[in-house]
């Protein structure tokens, strides 16, 4: 009887953990109904094969527009990941040669720190702080 209780307890715990990890999936995106710009915009600039901002701050839980200003002749983009492990992509901008600007719509990010880099030059890196 004691063993049965323990087994049921473990099963309940496993179910709870599964439910938890289920809810921490990808962050909700902006407003799919209207697709209207959120009004939040942040600029990231590339110059001399580096991002000029090591860190940019965005509002948490709100979709925003990332204006990418590529001042190089070289092609760059901005790819946002959950962390520096770069295994989970959250937003990927178009790769283009500058000088020029492109705007990418980024879905809402929960408060926290995120990693971005150029996919052509992975050494070009920065941090997005959502708060
Ligand atoms: Cu690049």
Backbone and ligand atoms as CSV (ligand in chain L), in Angstrom:
chain,resi,resn,atom,element,x,y,z
A,1,UNK,N,N,0.837,-1.207,0.000
A,1,UNK,CA,C,0.000,0.000,0.000
A,1,UNK,C,C,0.866,1.248,0.000
A,2,UNK,N,N,1.923,1.164,0.794
A,2,UNK,CA,C,2.820,2.302,0.870
A,2,UNK,C,C,3.465,2.556,-0.504
A,3,UNK,N,N,3.825,1.443,-1.174
A,3,UNK,CA,C,4.469,1.566,-2.484
A,3,UNK,C,C,3.503,2.182,-3.506
A,4,UNK,N,N,2.241,1.776,-3.422
A,4,UNK,CA,C,1.246,2.310,-4.352
A,4,UNK,C,C,1.128,3.831,-4.179
A,5,UNK,N,N,1.083,4.266,-2.914
A,5,UNK,CA,C,0.978,5.699,-2.634
A,5,UNK,C,C,2.169,6.458,-3.219
A,6,UNK,N,N,3.347,5.880,-3.045
A,6,UNK,CA,C,4.559,6.507,-3.554
A,6,UNK,C,C,4.491,6.613,-5.084
A,7,UNK,N,N,4.059,5.524,-5.724
A,7,UNK,CA,C,3.956,5.503,-7.181
A,7,UNK,C,C,2.991,6.576,-7.672
A,8,UNK,N,N,1.837,6.659,-7.007
A,8,UNK,CA,C,0.850,7.667,-7.402
A,8,UNK,C,C,1.424,9.077,-7.218
A,9,UNK,N,N,2.174,9.247,-6.144
A,9,UNK,CA,C,2.782,10.546,-5.881
A,9,UNK,C,C,3.742,10.925,-6.990
A,10,UNK,N,N,4.559,9.976,-7.412
A,10,UNK,CA,C,5.524,10.237,-8.483
A,10,UNK,C,C,4.815,10.541,-9.790
A,11,UNK,N,N,3.737,9.814,-10.053
A,11,UNK,CA,C,2.974,10.051,-11.276
A,11,UNK,C,C,2.410,11.470,-11.280
A,12,UNK,N,N,1.873,11.885,-10.141
A,12,UNK,CA,C,1.302,13.223,-10.031
A,12,UNK,C,C,2.387,14.270,-10.264
A,13,UNK,N,N,3.552,14.018,-9.685
A,13,UNK,CA,C,4.674,14.948,-9.842
A,13,UNK,C,C,5.079,15.032,-11.314
A,14,UNK,N,N,5.162,13.881,-11.978
A,14,UNK,CA,C,5.538,13.849,-13.390
A,14,UNK,C,C,4.529,14.625,-14.228
A,15,UNK,N,N,3.247,14.458,-13.903
A,15,UNK,CA,C,2.194,15.157,-14.639
A,15,UNK,C,C,2.337,16.668,-14.455
A,16,UNK,N,N,2.648,17.074,-13.225
A,16,UNK,CA,C,2.807,18.499,-12.949
A,16,UNK,C,C,3.976,19.071,-13.734
A,17,UNK,N,N,5.091,18.325,-13.743
A,17,UNK,CA,C,6.270,18.795,-14.462
A,17,UNK,C,C,5.979,18.909,-15.952
A,18,UNK,N,N,5.253,17.919,-16.477
A,18,UNK,CA,C,4.926,17.934,-17.898
A,18,UNK,C,C,4.065,19.152,-18.219
A,19,UNK,N,N,3.102,19.427,-17.340
A,19,UNK,CA,C,2.214,20.571,-17.552
A,19,UNK,C,C,3.020,21.864,-17.530
A,20,UNK,N,N,3.956,21.949,-16.597
A,20,UNK,CA,C,4.785,23.148,-16.473
A,20,UNK,C,C,5.585,23.394,-17.740
A,21,UNK,N,N,6.308,22.365,-18.198
A,21,UNK,CA,C,7.152,22.558,-19.365
A,21,UNK,C,C,6.293,22.861,-20.585
A,22,UNK,N,N,5.047,22.384,-20.577
A,22,UNK,CA,C,4.162,22.656,-21.694
A,22,UNK,C,C,3.827,24.137,-21.803
A,23,UNK,N,N,3.648,24.788,-20.675
A,23,UNK,CA,C,3.238,26.190,-20.702
A,23,UNK,C,C,4.404,27.124,-20.982
A,24,UNK,N,N,5.644,26.628,-20.832
A,24,UNK,CA,C,6.773,27.518,-21.057
A,24,UNK,C,C,7.266,27.411,-22.499
A,25,UNK,N,N,6.391,27.051,-23.401
A,25,UNK,CA,C,6.757,26.950,-24.818
A,25,UNK,C,C,7.024,28.335,-25.395
A,26,UNK,N,N,7.032,28.441,-26.700
A,26,UNK,CA,C,7.365,29.695,-27.354
A,26,UNK,C,C,6.491,30.834,-26.852
A,27,UNK,N,N,7.085,32.026,-26.743
A,27,UNK,CA,C,6.313,33.174,-26.272
A,27,UNK,C,C,5.195,33.531,-27.258
A,28,UNK,N,N,4.128,34.068,-26.721
A,28,UNK,CA,C,3.007,34.446,-27.568
A,28,UNK,C,C,3.431,35.540,-28.534
A,29,UNK,N,N,2.897,35.505,-29.711
A,29,UNK,CA,C,3.257,36.539,-30.678
A,29,UNK,C,C,2.376,37.760,-30.464
A,30,UNK,N,N,2.596,38.781,-31.262
A,30,UNK,CA,C,1.891,40.053,-31.067
A,30,UNK,C,C,0.398,39.973,-31.253
A,31,UNK,N,N,-0.120,40.765,-32.130
A,31,UNK,CA,C,-1.551,40.775,-32.365
A,31,UNK,C,C,-1.816,40.196,-33.753
A,32,UNK,N,N,-2.083,38.903,-33.843
A,32,UNK,CA,C,-2.251,38.274,-35.158
A,32,UNK,C,C,-3.507,38.774,-35.873
A,33,UNK,N,N,-4.463,39.280,-35.110
A,33,UNK,CA,C,-5.719,39.721,-35.702
A,33,UNK,C,C,-5.515,40.930,-36.616
A,34,UNK,N,N,-4.791,41.892,-36.125
A,34,UNK,CA,C,-4.622,43.118,-36.894
A,34,UNK,C,C,-3.268,43.200,-37.569
A,35,UNK,N,N,-2.247,42.564,-36.953
A,35,UNK,CA,C,-0.902,42.707,-37.480
A,35,UNK,C,C,-0.427,44.141,-37.391
A,36,UNK,N,N,-1.132,44.919,-36.623
A,36,UNK,CA,C,-0.796,46.332,-36.501
A,36,UNK,C,C,0.535,46.503,-35.790
A,37,UNK,N,N,1.318,47.477,-36.223
A,37,UNK,CA,C,2.583,47.721,-35.541
A,37,UNK,C,C,2.326,48.090,-34.091
A,38,UNK,N,N,3.187,47.616,-33.244
A,38,UNK,CA,C,2.985,47.831,-31.820
A,38,UNK,C,C,3.342,49.255,-31.413
A,39,UNK,N,N,4.109,49.932,-32.260
A,39,UNK,CA,C,4.542,51.264,-31.882
A,39,UNK,C,C,5.860,51.234,-31.152
A,40,UNK,N,N,6.283,50.020,-30.748
A,40,UNK,CA,C,7.582,49.888,-30.110
A,40,UNK,C,C,8.627,49.612,-31.186
A,41,UNK,N,N,9.669,50.396,-31.206
A,41,UNK,CA,C,10.722,50.164,-32.178
A,41,UNK,C,C,12.079,50.340,-31.523
A,42,UNK,N,N,12.982,49.498,-31.927
A,42,UNK,CA,C,14.341,49.589,-31.415
A,42,UNK,C,C,15.273,49.448,-32.618
A,43,UNK,N,N,16.374,50.167,-32.579
A,43,UNK,CA,C,17.309,50.124,-33.699
A,43,UNK,C,C,18.577,49.381,-33.319
A,44,UNK,N,N,19.000,48.505,-34.209
A,44,UNK,CA,C,20.291,47.832,-34.065
A,44,UNK,C,C,21.120,48.201,-35.282
A,45,UNK,N,N,22.352,48.613,-35.046
A,45,UNK,CA,C,23.207,49.075,-36.131
A,45,UNK,C,C,24.424,48.170,-36.300
A,46,UNK,N,N,24.742,47.858,-37.552
A,46,UNK,CA,C,25.963,47.107,-37.846
A,46,UNK,C,C,26.935,48.016,-38.563
A,47,UNK,N,N,28.168,48.015,-38.091
A,47,UNK,CA,C,29.201,48.858,-38.700
A,47,UNK,C,C,30.553,48.187,-38.484
A,48,UNK,N,N,31.341,48.102,-39.530
A,48,UNK,CA,C,32.669,47.482,-39.446
A,48,UNK,C,C,32.599,46.069,-38.858
A,49,UNK,N,N,31.672,45.290,-39.362
A,49,UNK,CA,C,31.516,43.888,-38.958
A,49,UNK,C,C,31.289,43.715,-37.462
A,50,UNK,N,N,30.541,44.658,-36.878
A,50,UNK,CA,C,30.164,44.526,-35.471
A,50,UNK,C,C,28.849,45.261,-35.245
A,51,UNK,N,N,28.119,44.846,-34.246
A,51,UNK,CA,C,26.945,45.611,-33.844
A,51,UNK,C,C,27.421,46.734,-32.943
A,52,UNK,N,N,26.941,47.948,-33.194
A,52,UNK,CA,C,27.414,49.063,-32.391
A,52,UNK,C,C,26.806,49.055,-30.992
A,53,UNK,N,N,25.666,48.377,-30.822
A,53,UNK,CA,C,25.072,48.262,-29.495
A,53,UNK,C,C,25.325,46.855,-28.957
A,54,UNK,N,N,25.992,46.762,-27.812
A,54,UNK,CA,C,26.193,45.452,-27.200
A,54,UNK,C,C,24.890,44.971,-26.582
A,55,UNK,N,N,24.042,45.929,-26.221
A,55,UNK,CA,C,22.782,45.566,-25.569
A,55,UNK,C,C,21.691,46.558,-25.949
A,56,UNK,N,N,20.506,46.036,-26.251
A,56,UNK,CA,C,19.353,46.896,-26.488
A,56,UNK,C,C,18.244,46.461,-25.540
A,57,UNK,N,N,17.433,47.419,-25.133
A,57,UNK,CA,C,16.357,47.134,-24.194
A,57,UNK,C,C,15.010,47.297,-24.885
A,58,UNK,N,N,14.127,46.337,-24.689
A,58,UNK,CA,C,12.787,46.392,-25.272
A,58,UNK,C,C,11.769,46.159,-24.162
A,59,UNK,N,N,10.519,46.578,-24.390
A,59,UNK,CA,C,9.498,46.310,-23.383
A,59,UNK,C,C,9.155,44.813,-23.362
A,60,UNK,N,N,8.992,44.261,-22.173
A,60,UNK,CA,C,8.630,42.850,-22.054
A,60,UNK,C,C,7.169,42.646,-22.442
A,61,UNK,N,N,6.878,41.477,-22.966
A,61,UNK,CA,C,5.505,41.068,-23.275
A,61,UNK,C,C,4.814,41.934,-24.325
A,62,UNK,N,N,5.601,42.613,-25.152
A,62,UNK,CA,C,5.009,43.408,-26.228
A,62,UNK,C,C,5.795,43.166,-27.513
A,63,UNK,N,N,5.072,42.925,-28.588
A,63,UNK,CA,C,5.741,42.793,-29.880
A,63,UNK,C,C,6.427,44.121,-30.203
A,64,UNK,N,N,7.518,44.045,-30.936
A,64,UNK,CA,C,8.204,45.288,-31.295
A,64,UNK,C,C,8.821,45.164,-32.683
A,65,UNK,N,N,9.144,46.307,-33.245
A,65,UNK,CA,C,9.820,46.338,-34.535
A,65,UNK,C,C,11.309,46.555,-34.304
A,66,UNK,N,N,12.088,45.698,-34.905
A,66,UNK,CA,C,13.525,45.867,-34.823
A,66,UNK,C,C,13.989,46.466,-36.150
A,67,UNK,N,N,14.465,47.699,-36.085
A,67,UNK,CA,C,14.971,48.365,-37.275
A,67,UNK,C,C,16.461,48.061,-37.355
A,68,UNK,N,N,16.825,47.307,-38.365
A,68,UNK,CA,C,18.230,46.947,-38.516
A,68,UNK,C,C,18.890,47.862,-39.532
A,69,UNK,N,N,19.861,48.618,-39.063
A,69,UNK,CA,C,20.577,49.578,-39.893
A,69,UNK,C,C,21.940,48.978,-40.236
A,70,UNK,N,N,22.045,48.459,-41.443
A,70,UNK,CA,C,23.311,47.873,-41.874
A,70,UNK,C,C,24.132,48.929,-42.611
A,71,UNK,N,N,25.167,49.400,-41.975
A,71,UNK,CA,C,25.996,50.456,-42.567
A,71,UNK,C,C,27.198,49.887,-43.304
A,72,UNK,N,N,27.303,48.569,-43.344
A,72,UNK,CA,C,28.406,47.913,-44.046
A,72,UNK,C,C,27.997,47.525,-45.460
A,73,UNK,N,N,28.985,47.361,-46.308
A,73,UNK,CA,C,28.728,46.791,-47.624
A,73,UNK,C,C,28.511,45.296,-47.512
A,74,UNK,N,N,28.985,44.725,-46.433
A,74,UNK,CA,C,28.856,43.287,-46.214
A,74,UNK,C,C,27.424,42.918,-45.830
A,75,UNK,N,N,27.013,41.708,-46.168
A,75,UNK,CA,C,25.674,41.264,-45.781
A,75,UNK,C,C,25.611,40.898,-44.304
A,76,UNK,N,N,24.538,41.335,-43.654
A,76,UNK,CA,C,24.303,40.998,-42.249
A,76,UNK,C,C,22.814,40.740,-42.050
A,77,UNK,N,N,22.505,40.185,-40.892
A,77,UNK,CA,C,21.114,40.145,-40.442
A,77,UNK,C,C,21.115,40.107,-38.920
A,78,UNK,N,N,19.928,40.064,-38.347
A,78,UNK,CA,C,19.794,39.946,-36.899
A,78,UNK,C,C,18.939,38.720,-36.622
A,79,UNK,N,N,19.510,37.760,-35.946
A,79,UNK,CA,C,18.776,36.564,-35.536
A,79,UNK,C,C,18.747,36.538,-34.013
A,80,UNK,N,N,17.534,36.410,-33.470
A,80,UNK,CA,C,17.368,36.444,-32.015
A,80,UNK,C,C,17.134,35.029,-31.493
A,81,UNK,N,N,17.857,34.685,-30.457
A,81,UNK,CA,C,17.761,33.351,-29.846
A,81,UNK,C,C,17.440,33.497,-28.361
A,82,UNK,N,N,16.978,32.385,-27.778
A,82,UNK,CA,C,16.680,32.413,-26.350
A,82,UNK,C,C,17.943,32.668,-25.536
A,83,UNK,N,N,19.078,32.113,-25.992
A,83,UNK,CA,C,20.317,32.301,-25.240
A,83,UNK,C,C,21.504,32.071,-26.172
A,84,UNK,N,N,22.695,32.247,-25.643
A,84,UNK,CA,C,23.910,32.177,-26.458
A,84,UNK,C,C,24.177,30.783,-27.011
A,85,UNK,N,N,23.467,29.787,-26.514
A,85,UNK,CA,C,23.583,28.457,-27.082
A,85,UNK,C,C,23.064,28.437,-28.514
A,86,UNK,N,N,22.220,29.440,-28.830
A,86,UNK,CA,C,21.705,29.634,-30.186
A,86,UNK,C,C,21.019,28.395,-30.754
A,87,UNK,N,N,20.328,27.658,-29.903
A,87,UNK,CA,C,19.618,26.485,-30.410
A,87,UNK,C,C,18.156,26.804,-30.709
A,88,UNK,N,N,17.613,27.807,-30.042
A,88,UNK,CA,C,16.202,28.147,-30.256
A,88,UNK,C,C,16.075,29.555,-30.819
A,89,UNK,N,N,15.691,29.639,-32.089
A,89,UNK,CA,C,15.528,30.924,-32.760
A,89,UNK,C,C,14.162,31.517,-32.462
A,90,UNK,N,N,14.127,32.797,-32.148
A,90,UNK,CA,C,12.853,33.462,-31.885
A,90,UNK,C,C,12.454,34.387,-33.023
A,91,UNK,N,N,13.425,34.935,-33.702
A,91,UNK,CA,C,13.137,35.852,-34.808
A,91,UNK,C,C,14.372,35.934,-35.696
A,92,UNK,N,N,14.163,35.889,-36.993
A,92,UNK,CA,C,15.290,35.956,-37.919
A,92,UNK,C,C,15.021,37.021,-38.968
A,93,UNK,N,N,15.923,37.947,-39.083
A,93,UNK,CA,C,15.789,38.995,-40.086
A,93,UNK,C,C,16.440,38.570,-41.393
A,94,UNK,N,N,16.020,39.244,-42.448
A,94,UNK,CA,C,16.559,38.984,-43.775
A,94,UNK,C,C,18.044,39.365,-43.830
A,95,UNK,N,N,18.825,38.572,-44.522
A,95,UNK,CA,C,20.236,38.894,-44.728
A,95,UNK,C,C,20.335,39.836,-45.928
A,96,UNK,N,N,20.967,40.983,-45.728
A,96,UNK,CA,C,21.108,41.916,-46.848
A,96,UNK,C,C,22.395,42.728,-46.712
A,97,UNK,N,N,22.937,43.119,-47.862
A,97,UNK,CA,C,24.137,43.941,-47.882
A,97,UNK,C,C,23.740,45.408,-47.777
A,98,UNK,N,N,24.496,46.161,-47.001
A,98,UNK,CA,C,24.200,47.572,-46.835
A,98,UNK,C,C,24.943,48.421,-47.838
A,99,UNK,N,N,24.884,49.735,-47.689
A,99,UNK,CA,C,24.131,50.346,-46.594
A,99,UNK,C,C,22.625,50.304,-46.860
A,100,UNK,N,N,21.882,50.100,-45.791
A,100,UNK,CA,C,20.438,50.064,-45.907
A,100,UNK,C,C,19.808,49.646,-44.591
A,101,UNK,N,N,18.477,49.765,-44.568
A,101,UNK,CA,C,17.745,49.417,-43.347
A,101,UNK,C,C,16.601,48.483,-43.678
A,102,UNK,N,N,16.341,47.551,-42.789
A,102,UNK,CA,C,15.151,46.720,-42.903
A,102,UNK,C,C,14.548,46.573,-41.511
A,103,UNK,N,N,13.230,46.466,-41.486
A,103,UNK,CA,C,12.536,46.328,-40.215
A,103,UNK,C,C,11.977,44.922,-40.089
A,104,UNK,N,N,12.222,44.292,-38.964
A,104,UNK,CA,C,11.642,42.969,-38.728
A,104,UNK,C,C,10.732,43.037,-37.519
A,105,UNK,N,N,9.591,42.361,-37.621
A,105,UNK,CA,C,8.638,42.332,-36.517
A,105,UNK,C,C,9.008,41.187,-35.591
A,106,UNK,N,N,9.211,41.520,-34.354
A,106,UNK,CA,C,9.611,40.514,-33.372
A,106,UNK,C,C,8.445,40.266,-32.418
A,107,UNK,N,N,8.089,38.994,-32.224
A,107,UNK,CA,C,6.991,38.696,-31.301
A,107,UNK,C,C,7.363,39.062,-29.864
A,108,UNK,N,N,6.354,39.209,-29.043
A,108,UNK,CA,C,6.566,39.605,-27.652
A,108,UNK,C,C,7.528,38.658,-26.951
A,109,UNK,N,N,8.415,39.223,-26.170
A,109,UNK,CA,C,9.364,38.442,-25.384
A,109,UNK,C,C,9.027,38.618,-23.912
A,110,UNK,N,N,9.014,37.518,-23.198
A,110,UNK,CA,C,8.820,37.598,-21.757
A,110,UNK,C,C,10.044,38.292,-21.157
A,111,UNK,N,N,9.871,38.890,-19.997
A,111,UNK,CA,C,10.984,39.579,-19.349
A,111,UNK,C,C,12.177,38.644,-19.237
A,112,UNK,N,N,13.332,39.179,-19.571
A,112,UNK,CA,C,14.524,38.351,-19.503
A,112,UNK,C,C,15.571,38.821,-20.487
A,113,UNK,N,N,16.613,38.050,-20.586
A,113,UNK,CA,C,17.739,38.393,-21.439
A,113,UNK,C,C,17.793,37.436,-22.626
A,114,UNK,N,N,17.996,37.985,-23.808
A,114,UNK,CA,C,18.030,37.181,-25.032
A,114,UNK,C,C,19.315,37.488,-25.800
A,115,UNK,N,N,19.636,36.591,-26.704
A,115,UNK,CA,C,20.891,36.683,-27.443
A,115,UNK,C,C,20.598,36.958,-28.907
A,116,UNK,N,N,21.350,37.854,-29.525
A,116,UNK,CA,C,21.208,37.983,-30.975
A,116,UNK,C,C,22.579,37.993,-31.634
A,117,UNK,N,N,22.586,37.579,-32.882
A,117,UNK,CA,C,23.823,37.577,-33.639
A,117,UNK,C,C,23.503,37.674,-35.121
A,118,UNK,N,N,24.544,37.927,-35.897
A,118,UNK,CA,C,24.425,37.913,-37.347
A,118,UNK,C,C,24.687,36.477,-37.795
A,119,UNK,N,N,23.819,35.969,-38.656
A,119,UNK,CA,C,23.993,34.582,-39.090
A,119,UNK,C,C,25.149,34.424,-40.073
A,120,UNK,N,N,25.525,35.521,-40.718
A,120,UNK,CA,C,26.654,35.442,-41.651
A,120,UNK,C,C,27.973,35.508,-40.879
A,121,UNK,N,N,27.980,36.310,-39.816
A,121,UNK,CA,C,29.168,36.492,-38.989
A,121,UNK,C,C,28.781,36.219,-37.534
A,122,UNK,N,N,28.844,34.968,-37.119
A,122,UNK,CA,C,28.386,34.612,-35.766
A,122,UNK,C,C,29.151,35.325,-34.648
A,123,UNK,N,N,30.294,35.923,-34.993
A,123,UNK,CA,C,31.025,36.675,-33.967
A,123,UNK,C,C,30.375,38.021,-33.682
A,124,UNK,N,N,29.468,38.455,-34.569
A,124,UNK,CA,C,28.725,39.692,-34.309
A,124,UNK,C,C,27.573,39.335,-33.380
A,125,UNK,N,N,27.662,39.808,-32.124
A,125,UNK,CA,C,26.700,39.378,-31.111
A,125,UNK,C,C,26.206,40.542,-30.269
A,126,UNK,N,N,25.082,40.331,-29.650
A,126,UNK,CA,C,24.553,41.323,-28.729
A,126,UNK,C,C,23.507,40.699,-27.833
A,127,UNK,N,N,23.007,41.510,-26.919
A,127,UNK,CA,C,22.012,41.048,-25.954
A,127,UNK,C,C,20.768,41.916,-26.051
A,128,UNK,N,N,19.617,41.268,-26.019
A,128,UNK,CA,C,18.359,42.003,-25.939
A,128,UNK,C,C,17.810,41.797,-24.536
A,129,UNK,N,N,17.528,42.901,-23.891
A,129,UNK,CA,C,16.993,42.852,-22.537
A,129,UNK,C,C,15.512,43.240,-22.618
A,130,UNK,N,N,14.625,42.325,-22.258
A,130,UNK,CA,C,13.195,42.625,-22.234
A,130,UNK,C,C,12.808,42.865,-20.789
A,131,UNK,N,N,12.232,44.053,-20.525
A,131,UNK,CA,C,11.828,44.334,-19.139
A,131,UNK,C,C,10.730,45.376,-19.077
L,1,CU,CU,CU,27.189,39.946,-40.501
